[in-house]
Amino acid sequence: MSAATSIATAPARAGIIGALADCAELMKLRVTSLVMMSAWCGYYLGSAKSGVSSLNWAMFNSVLAIGVVSGGAAALNQVMERDLDALMLRTAARPLPMGRMNPRWAAVLGLAATIGGAVYLGVATNWLAGALAALTAAAYAGAYTPLKRHSTICTFVGAFPGAMPPVLGWAAARGSLGWEPGVLFAIVFAWQFPHFHSIAWLYREDYVRARIRMLAAMDETGRATLLQIIAYGALLVPISMAPYWMHMAGRAYLLGAFVLSAAFLCFGIRMATLGMKPAEPRSKPRARYLLQASVFYLPLLFALMMLNPAK
């Protein structure tokens, strides 16, 4: 019996409010909000470098368009994985596994949001940003999503489109790229490994049931997973301080970035020193602490970067 069957007695959403709630879930509103926040940071820093105020209609259009593209890619991801989502307790209540939404309609919505958002971004800002947004969505839905069924390299591949939001924001503000958005990319790229490995550790049973080849689901000893958590967490410390050395942020940011990144690394080390396998229930609380730390880390780091720009 699937996980979706086990919760089939859950009340169905009805009316316009229910349909909107399903659309928000289909487009992963919480994840999309984080994407928009990262894009805003990239736009803010890019516009500051070009001497243009970041609080304008171009900024609003940029962040909104990037959010629409992100939501569209998330919808396509759920269409492609609806059979897997039905097998996992964490995702079985989503609109597609529960039959509250037609897969064809969801696919049309996802394609319309992805293509329309990219065109919207290109028209509102520049076509470099629009093209990069389209390529990012294509990599997420076309490479990362199918790879989850076949190889543990999926997390590494998925980290590339996952790290693009601040780059898209920068490109929207300036119409060009450079080393600065590369640093923003590197921060989000490294952050994703502790974040996603902690999720996979927490929901290992779900991933095993659905045969999704996340590292924590395939790594019975847990050593490879913990090694990546520590390695990328350690790498994040110097990377997070790079904006100061590249004259993107001030001294307060430098100190704050070190403290935040060192604390984030400590959560990973604390989880690793427990020395337990992913299947052992006692390891779950440490993974949950790391996940919670990751959720706070990125917004705090970007907020500090924006509040303390280089003079």
Secondary structure as a PSIPRED ss2 file (coil, helix, strand):
# PSIPRED VFORMAT (PSIPRED V4.0)

   1 M C   1.000  0.000  0.000
   2 S C   1.000  0.000  0.000
   3 A H   0.000  1.000  0.000
   4 A H   0.000  1.000  0.000
   5 T H   0.000  1.000  0.000
   6 S H   0.000  1.000  0.000
   7 I C   1.000  0.000  0.000
   8 A C   1.000  0.000  0.000
   9 T C   1.000  0.000  0.000
  10 A C   1.000  0.000  0.000
  11 P C   1.000  0.000  0.000
  12 A C   1.000  0.000  0.000
  13 R C   1.000  0.000  0.000
  14 A C   1.000  0.000  0.000
  15 G H   0.000  1.000  0.000
  16 I H   0.000  1.000  0.000
  17 I H   0.000  1.000  0.000
  18 G H   0.000  1.000  0.000
  19 A H   0.000  1.000  0.000
  20 L H   0.000  1.000  0.000
  21 A H   0.000  1.000  0.000
  22 D H   0.000  1.000  0.000
  23 C H   0.000  1.000  0.000
  24 A H   0.000  1.000  0.000
  25 E H   0.000  1.000  0.000
  26 L H   0.000  1.000  0.000
  27 M C   1.000  0.000  0.000
  28 K C   1.000  0.000  0.000
  29 L H   0.000  1.000  0.000
  30 R H   0.000  1.000  0.000
  31 V H   0.000  1.000  0.000
  32 T H   0.000  1.000  0.000
  33 S H   0.000  1.000  0.000
  34 L H   0.000  1.000  0.000
  35 V H   0.000  1.000  0.000
  36 M H   0.000  1.000  0.000
  37 M H   0.000  1.000  0.000
  38 S H   0.000  1.000  0.000
  39 A H   0.000  1.000  0.000
  40 W H   0.000  1.000  0.000
  41 C H   0.000  1.000  0.000
  42 G H   0.000  1.000  0.000
  43 Y H   0.000  1.000  0.000
  44 Y H   0.000  1.000  0.000
  45 L H   0.000  1.000  0.000
  46 G H   0.000  1.000  0.000
  47 S H   0.000  1.000  0.000
  48 A H   0.000  1.000  0.000
  49 K H   0.000  1.000  0.000
  50 S H   0.000  1.000  0.000
  51 G C   1.000  0.000  0.000
  52 V C   1.000  0.000  0.000
  53 S C   1.000  0.000  0.000
  54 S C   1.000  0.000  0.000
  55 L C   1.000  0.000  0.000
  56 N C   1.000  0.000  0.000
  57 W H   0.000  1.000  0.000
  58 A H   0.000  1.000  0.000
  59 M H   0.000  1.000  0.000
  60 F H   0.000  1.000  0.000
  61 N H   0.000  1.000  0.000
  62 S H   0.000  1.000  0.000
  63 V H   0.000  1.000  0.000
  64 L H   0.000  1.000  0.000
  65 A H   0.000  1.000  0.000
  66 I H   0.000  1.000  0.000
  67 G H   0.000  1.000  0.000
  68 V H   0.000  1.000  0.000
  69 V H   0.000  1.000  0.000
  70 S H   0.000  1.000  0.000
  71 G H   0.000  1.000  0.000
  72 G H   0.000  1.000  0.000
  73 A H   0.000  1.000  0.000
  74 A H   0.000  1.000  0.000
  75 A H   0.000  1.000  0.000
  76 L H   0.000  1.000  0.000
  77 N H   0.000  1.000  0.000
  78 Q H   0.000  1.000  0.000
  79 V H   0.000  1.000  0.000
  80 M H   0.000  1.000  0.000
  81 E C   1.000  0.000  0.000
  82 R H   0.000  1.000  0.000
  83 D H   0.000  1.000  0.000
  84 L H   0.000  1.000  0.000
  85 D H   0.000  1.000  0.000
  86 A C   1.000  0.000  0.000
  87 L C   1.000  0.000  0.000
  88 M C   1.000  0.000  0.000
  89 L C   1.000  0.000  0.000
  90 R C   1.000  0.000  0.000
  91 T C   1.000  0.000  0.000
  92 A C   1.000  0.000  0.000
  93 A C   1.000  0.000  0.000
  94 R C   1.000  0.000  0.000
  95 P C   1.000  0.000  0.000
  96 L C   1.000  0.000  0.000
  97 P C   1.000  0.000  0.000
  98 M C   1.000  0.000  0.000
  99 G C   1.000  0.000  0.000
 100 R C   1.000  0.000  0.000
 101 M C   1.000  0.000  0.000
 102 N C   1.000  0.000  0.000
 103 P H   0.000  1.000  0.000
 104 R H   0.000  1.000  0.000
 105 W H   0.000  1.000  0.000
 106 A H   0.000  1.000  0.000
 107 A H   0.000  1.000  0.000
 108 V H   0.000  1.000  0.000
 109 L H   0.000  1.000  0.000
 110 G H   0.000  1.000  0.000
 111 L H   0.000  1.000  0.000
 112 A H   0.000  1.000  0.000
 113 A H   0.000  1.000  0.000
 114 T H   0.000  1.000  0.000
 115 I H   0.000  1.000  0.000
 116 G H   0.000  1.000  0.000
 117 G H   0.000  1.000  0.000
 118 A H   0.000  1.000  0.000
 119 V H   0.000  1.000  0.000
 120 Y H   0.000  1.000  0.000
 121 L H   0.000  1.000  0.000
 122 G H   0.000  1.000  0.000
 123 V H   0.000  1.000  0.000
 124 A H   0.000  1.000  0.000
 125 T C   1.000  0.000  0.000
 126 N C   1.000  0.000  0.000
 127 W H   0.000  1.000  0.000
 128 L H   0.000  1.000  0.000
 129 A H   0.000  1.000  0.000
 130 G H   0.000  1.000  0.000
 131 A H   0.000  1.000  0.000
 132 L H   0.000  1.000  0.000
 133 A H   0.000  1.000  0.000
 134 A H   0.000  1.000  0.000
 135 L H   0.000  1.000  0.000
 136 T H   0.000  1.000  0.000
 137 A H   0.000  1.000  0.000
 138 A H   0.000  1.000  0.000
 139 A H   0.000  1.000  0.000
 140 Y H   0.000  1.000  0.000
 141 A H   0.000  1.000  0.000
 142 G H   0.000  1.000  0.000
 143 A H   0.000  1.000  0.000
 144 Y H   0.000  1.000  0.000
 145 T H   0.000  1.000  0.000
 146 P H   0.000  1.000  0.000
 147 L H   0.000  1.000  0.000
 148 K C   1.000  0.000  0.000
 149 R C   1.000  0.000  0.000
 150 H C   1.000  0.000  0.000
 151 S C   1.000  0.000  0.000
 152 T C   1.000  0.000  0.000
 153 I C   1.000  0.000  0.000
 154 C H   0.000  1.000  0.000
 155 T H   0.000  1.000  0.000
 156 F H   0.000  1.000  0.000
 157 V H   0.000  1.000  0.000
 158 G H   0.000  1.000  0.000
 159 A H   0.000  1.000  0.000
 160 F H   0.000  1.000  0.000
 161 P H   0.000  1.000  0.000
 162 G H   0.000  1.000  0.000
 163 A C   1.000  0.000  0.000
 164 M C   1.000  0.000  0.000
 165 P H   0.000  1.000  0.000
 166 P H   0.000  1.000  0.000
 167 V H   0.000  1.000  0.000
 168 L H   0.000  1.000  0.000
 169 G H   0.000  1.000  0.000
 170 W H   0.000  1.000  0.000
 171 A H   0.000  1.000  0.000
 172 A H   0.000  1.000  0.000
 173 A H   0.000  1.000  0.000
 174 R H   0.000  1.000  0.000
 175 G C   1.000  0.000  0.000
 176 S C   1.000  0.000  0.000
 177 L C   1.000  0.000  0.000
 178 G C   1.000  0.000  0.000
 179 W H   0.000  1.000  0.000
 180 E H   0.000  1.000  0.000
 181 P H   0.000  1.000  0.000
 182 G H   0.000  1.000  0.000
 183 V H   0.000  1.000  0.000
 184 L H   0.000  1.000  0.000
 185 F H   0.000  1.000  0.000
 186 A H   0.000  1.000  0.000
 187 I H   0.000  1.000  0.000
 188 V H   0.000  1.000  0.000
 189 F H   0.000  1.000  0.000
 190 A H   0.000  1.000  0.000
 191 W H   0.000  1.000  0.000
 192 Q H   0.000  1.000  0.000
 193 F H   0.000  1.000  0.000
 194 P H   0.000  1.000  0.000
 195 H H   0.000  1.000  0.000
 196 F H   0.000  1.000  0.000
 197 H H   0.000  1.000  0.000
 198 S H   0.000  1.000  0.000
 199 I H   0.000  1.000  0.000
 200 A H   0.000  1.000  0.000
 201 W H   0.000  1.000  0.000
 202 L H   0.000  1.000  0.000
 203 Y C   1.000  0.000  0.000
 204 R H   0.000  1.000  0.000
 205 E H   0.000  1.000  0.000
 206 D H   0.000  1.000  0.000
 207 Y H   0.000  1.000  0.000
 208 V H   0.000  1.000  0.000
 209 R H   0.000  1.000  0.000
 210 A H   0.000  1.000  0.000
 211 R C   1.000  0.000  0.000
 212 I C   1.000  0.000  0.000
 213 R C   1.000  0.000  0.000
 214 M C   1.000  0.000  0.000
 215 L H   0.000  1.000  0.000
 216 A H   0.000  1.000  0.000
 217 A H   0.000  1.000  0.000
 218 M H   0.000  1.000  0.000
 219 D C   1.000  0.000  0.000
 220 E C   1.000  0.000  0.000
 221 T C   1.000  0.000  0.000
 222 G C   1.000  0.000  0.000
 223 R H   0.000  1.000  0.000
 224 A H   0.000  1.000  0.000
 225 T H   0.000  1.000  0.000
 226 L H   0.000  1.000  0.000
 227 L H   0.000  1.000  0.000
 228 Q H   0.000  1.000  0.000
 229 I H   0.000  1.000  0.000
 230 I H   0.000  1.000  0.000
 231 A H   0.000  1.000  0.000
 232 Y H   0.000  1.000  0.000
 233 G H   0.000  1.000  0.000
 234 A H   0.000  1.000  0.000
 235 L H   0.000  1.000  0.000
 236 L H   0.000  1.000  0.000
 237 V H   0.000  1.000  0.000
 238 P H   0.000  1.000  0.000
 239 I H   0.000  1.000  0.000
 240 S H   0.000  1.000  0.000
 241 M H   0.000  1.000  0.000
 242 A H   0.000  1.000  0.000
 243 P H   0.000  1.000  0.000
 244 Y H   0.000  1.000  0.000
 245 W H   0.000  1.000  0.000
 246 M C   1.000  0.000  0.000
 247 H C   1.000  0.000  0.000
 248 M C   1.000  0.000  0.000
 249 A E   0.000  0.000  1.000
 250 G C   1.000  0.000  0.000
 251 R H   0.000  1.000  0.000
 252 A H   0.000  1.000  0.000
 253 Y H   0.000  1.000  0.000
 254 L H   0.000  1.000  0.000
 255 L H   0.000  1.000  0.000
 256 G H   0.000  1.000  0.000
 257 A H   0.000  1.000  0.000
 258 F H   0.000  1.000  0.000
 259 V H   0.000  1.000  0.000
 260 L H   0.000  1.000  0.000
 261 S H   0.000  1.000  0.000
 262 A H   0.000  1.000  0.000
 263 A H   0.000  1.000  0.000
 264 F H   0.000  1.000  0.000
 265 L H   0.000  1.000  0.000
 266 C H   0.000  1.000  0.000
 267 F H   0.000  1.000  0.000
 268 G H   0.000  1.000  0.000
 269 I H   0.000  1.000  0.000
 270 R H   0.000  1.000  0.000
 271 M H   0.000  1.000  0.000
 272 A H   0.000  1.000  0.000
 273 T C   1.000  0.000  0.000
 274 L C   1.000  0.000  0.000
 275 G C   1.000  0.000  0.000
 276 M C   1.000  0.000  0.000
 277 K C   1.000  0.000  0.000
 278 P C   1.000  0.000  0.000
 279 A C   1.000  0.000  0.000
 280 E C   1.000  0.000  0.000
 281 P H   0.000  1.000  0.000
 282 R H   0.000  1.000  0.000
 283 S H   0.000  1.000  0.000
 284 K H   0.000  1.000  0.000
 285 P H   0.000  1.000  0.000
 286 R H   0.000  1.000  0.000
 287 A H   0.000  1.000  0.000
 288 R H   0.000  1.000  0.000
 289 Y H   0.000  1.000  0.000
 290 L H   0.000  1.000  0.000
 291 L H   0.000  1.000  0.000
 292 Q H   0.000  1.000  0.000
 293 A H   0.000  1.000  0.000
 294 S H   0.000  1.000  0.000
 295 V H   0.000  1.000  0.000
 296 F H   0.000  1.000  0.000
 297 Y H   0.000  1.000  0.000
 298 L H   0.000  1.000  0.000
 299 P H   0.000  1.000  0.000
 300 L H   0.000  1.000  0.000
 301 L H   0.000  1.000  0.000
 302 F H   0.000  1.000  0.000
 303 A H   0.000  1.000  0.000
 304 L H   0.000  1.000  0.000
 305 M H   0.000  1.000  0.000
 306 M H   0.000  1.000  0.000
 307 L H   0.000  1.000  0.000
 308 N C   1.000  0.000  0.000
 309 P E   0.000  0.000  1.000
 310 A C   1.000  0.000  0.000
 311 K C   1.000  0.000  0.000
